[in-house]
Amino acid sequence: MEHIIDRTIHFVQEKLSGAEAGHDWFHIERVYKNALKINEQEKGDPLVVSLAALLHDIADSKFHNGNEELGPQIAGDFLSEAGIDEKVIRHVQQIIKNLSFKSSLGKIDFHSKELDIVQDADRLDAIGAIGIARAFTYGGYKNRVLYDPNIKPNLNMSKEEYKTAVNPTINHFYEKLLLLKDLLKTNTGAAMALQRHNFMQSYLDQFYSEI
């Protein structure tokens, strides 16, 4: 297992060289470490958890014209070439397909303990101090307004609306980030999320006091 993990890490580092800073190798590394920490308590398949965490953003659809099949395809091709069992490959691909927040806004037909673990690990990296930094990094990448009191958060977006939304970055806290704490699936992930969630609330209090 150690050999394929090392090989996957090298592949992801090369593939994401030059990626947008909120979805680069360091994001992957944090999600991977969070997933391993959660898995210590939740007892999922360590190979599936590790590979899915490392490959989950290998081709994020928002950077590839909305193509949601490219990431699973690239991951599958890599794992097949590496000689990974087909059952494991299919499981990893299903996790990648169903991991994102926008996926949860549509119909989900796949469920597994490993999906819950990796999804929680990814969502932990979207909240707290790191989550705040990533939100404004992506907002800057898209040249979005920081804050506009005349544009209210859209709290009932469909999957398609979420994919095309261009709202101010501060709205993203209400449209996604503050919702994540209650969407985590594992007890371990939920416990890890609480302090991060509270930090975001404190940040917003400070933000509005300065406004």
VOGU-3710 file (C-alpha; in Angstrom, 3 decimals, decimal comma):
1> mehiidrtih> 0,000/0,000/0,000  2,829/2,403/0,823  4,213/2,152/-2,715  0,929/3,052/-4,418  0,322/5,924/-1,976  3,765/7,369/-2,722  3,187/6,952/-6,456  -0,221/8,641/-6,193  1,206/11,550/-4,213  3,849/12,115/-6,884
11> fvqeklsgae> 1,207/11,923/-9,647  -1,070/14,449/-7,914  1,780/16,843/-7,163  2,765/16,867/-10,831  -0,822/17,109/-12,086  -1,709/20,029/-9,815  1,472/22,004/-10,362  0,343/25,586/-10,967  -3,244/24,948/-9,814  -5,415/27,674/-8,245
21> aghdwfhier> -4,061/28,118/-4,725  -7,196/26,939/-2,929  -7,255/23,663/-4,858  -3,542/22,882/-5,088  -1,398/20,086/-3,666  -1,468/21,615/-0,185  -5,264/21,398/-0,157  -4,983/17,748/-1,171  -2,416/17,097/1,549  -4,652/18,631/4,238
31> vyknalkine> -7,663/16,596/3,087  -5,541/13,448/3,006  -4,311/14,010/6,566  -7,818/14,831/7,789  -9,143/11,683/6,120  -6,504/9,521/7,795  -7,291/11,100/11,163  -11,028/10,519/10,763  -10,431/6,974/9,513  -8,533/6,079/12,684
41> qekgdplvvs> -11,874/6,225/14,487  -14,347/5,410/11,699  -12,506/2,320/10,394  -13,081/2,573/6,661  -10,966/0,828/4,028  -7,632/2,661/4,368  -6,632/2,141/0,724  -9,905/3,493/-0,655  -9,884/6,425/1,790  -6,282/7,320/0,965
51> laallhdiad> -6,617/7,082/-2,808  -9,911/8,963/-2,906  -8,576/11,746/-0,687  -5,467/12,129/-2,819  -7,305/12,026/-6,151  -10,552/13,820/-5,277  -9,577/17,112/-6,975  -7,367/15,770/-9,737  -9,590/17,596/-12,255  -12,102/19,742/-10,363
61> skfhngneel> -15,016/20,415/-12,711  -15,091/24,163/-12,021  -11,657/24,452/-13,615  -12,592/22,217/-16,569  -15,701/23,825/-18,070  -18,026/22,006/-15,671  -16,922/18,528/-16,819  -17,787/16,263/-13,874  -16,577/13,083/-15,593  -12,980/14,142/-16,222
71> gpqiagdfls> -11,756/13,746/-12,633  -13,079/10,196/-12,171  -11,748/9,277/-15,629  -8,212/10,544/-14,924  -8,209/8,868/-11,515  -9,451/5,609/-12,998  -6,876/5,616/-15,782  -4,063/6,258/-13,310  -5,189/3,573/-10,863  -5,758/1,034/-13,641
81> eagidekvir> -2,257/1,627/-14,982  -0,943/1,199/-11,429  -2,573/-2,240/-11,233  -5,203/-1,415/-8,601  -8,118/-3,828/-8,232  -11,102/-2,829/-10,390  -13,479/-2,853/-7,403  -11,284/-0,350/-5,578  -11,044/1,827/-8,698  -14,821/1,963/-9,104
91> hvqqiiknls> -15,239/2,838/-5,424  -12,704/5,677/-5,654  -14,377/7,003/-8,805  -17,791/7,001/-7,118  -16,377/8,945/-4,180  -14,877/11,557/-6,522  -18,196/11,871/-8,397  -20,268/12,368/-5,244  -17,895/14,268/-2,969  -18,555/17,920/-3,716
101> fksslgkidf> -21,069/20,213/-2,048  -22,783/20,845/-5,382  -23,279/17,091/-5,776  -25,284/17,097/-2,551  -27,663/19,621/-4,152  -28,677/16,970/-6,684  -29,617/13,294/-6,450  -27,070/11,029/-4,744  -27,315/7,329/-5,594  -24,035/6,180/-4,044
111> hskeldivqd> -23,248/5,842/-0,350  -20,333/4,335/1,559  -18,463/4,809/4,811  -15,386/5,793/2,821  -17,315/8,497/0,946  -18,491/9,905/4,281  -14,924/9,959/5,625  -13,317/11,643/2,614  -16,234/14,040/2,168  -15,958/15,116/5,812
121> adrldaigai> -12,205/15,595/5,417  -12,758/17,770/2,332  -15,461/19,810/4,042  -13,252/20,418/7,060  -10,799/22,130/4,719  -13,609/24,431/3,549  -14,266/25,871/7,011  -12,263/27,558/9,777  -9,232/29,734/9,105  -8,217/27,656/6,093
131> giaraftygg> -11,737/27,790/4,705  -11,836/31,574/4,997  -8,494/31,869/3,221  -9,608/29,509/0,459  -12,913/31,324/-0,048  -11,233/34,669/-0,634  -8,476/33,095/-2,719  -11,067/31,624/-5,100  -13,094/34,840/-5,026  -9,976/36,750/-6,068
141> yknrvlydpn> -9,248/34,171/-8,764  -12,743/34,854/-10,148  -12,481/38,619/-9,463  -15,619/38,529/-7,334  -16,795/41,391/-5,143  -15,873/40,880/-1,488  -19,159/42,222/-0,133  -22,202/43,994/-1,505  -25,102/44,695/0,894  -27,478/44,923/-2,061
151> ikpnlnmske> -26,851/41,313/-3,097  -28,391/38,895/-0,606  -27,259/35,282/-0,190  -29,261/32,738/-2,163  -30,100/30,089/0,426  -32,085/27,780/-1,857  -29,863/27,228/-4,867  -30,249/24,268/-7,168  -27,145/22,423/-8,311  -27,115/24,339/-11,599
161> eyktavnpti> -27,587/27,696/-9,858  -24,722/26,900/-7,487  -22,405/26,008/-10,378  -23,012/29,334/-12,104  -23,339/31,645/-9,083  -21,172/34,795/-9,100  -22,289/36,261/-5,784  -19,935/38,223/-3,481  -17,487/36,049/-1,572  -18,999/36,920/1,820
171> nhfyekllll> -22,302/35,431/0,607  -20,518/32,095/0,157  -20,334/31,776/3,943  -24,141/31,647/4,118  -24,654/29,687/0,921  -22,192/26,932/1,851  -19,532/27,322/4,541  -21,767/27,854/7,562  -23,952/24,943/6,451  -21,170/22,369/6,400
181> kdllktntga> -20,961/21,725/10,150  -24,407/20,145/10,130  -23,759/18,172/6,946  -20,780/16,160/8,203  -21,499/12,426/8,266  -19,023/11,041/10,801  -18,917/11,668/14,539  -15,172/12,294/14,306  -15,526/14,856/11,545  -18,385/16,628/13,311
191> amalqrhnfm> -16,308/16,986/16,470  -13,390/18,408/14,472  -15,695/20,888/12,718  -17,136/22,658/15,749  -14,192/24,935/16,607  -13,646/25,780/12,943  -17,317/26,704/12,554  -17,220/28,933/15,615  -14,101/30,664/14,280  -15,956/31,562/11,076
201> qsyldqfyse> -18,794/33,031/13,118  -16,296/35,157/15,040  -14,685/36,234/11,787  -18,020/37,369/10,382  -18,779/39,322/13,557  -15,440/41,120/13,147  -16,027/41,637/9,413  -19,371/43,355/9,941  -18,056/45,441/12,841  -15,412/46,807/10,474
211> i> -17,960/47,375/7,697
//
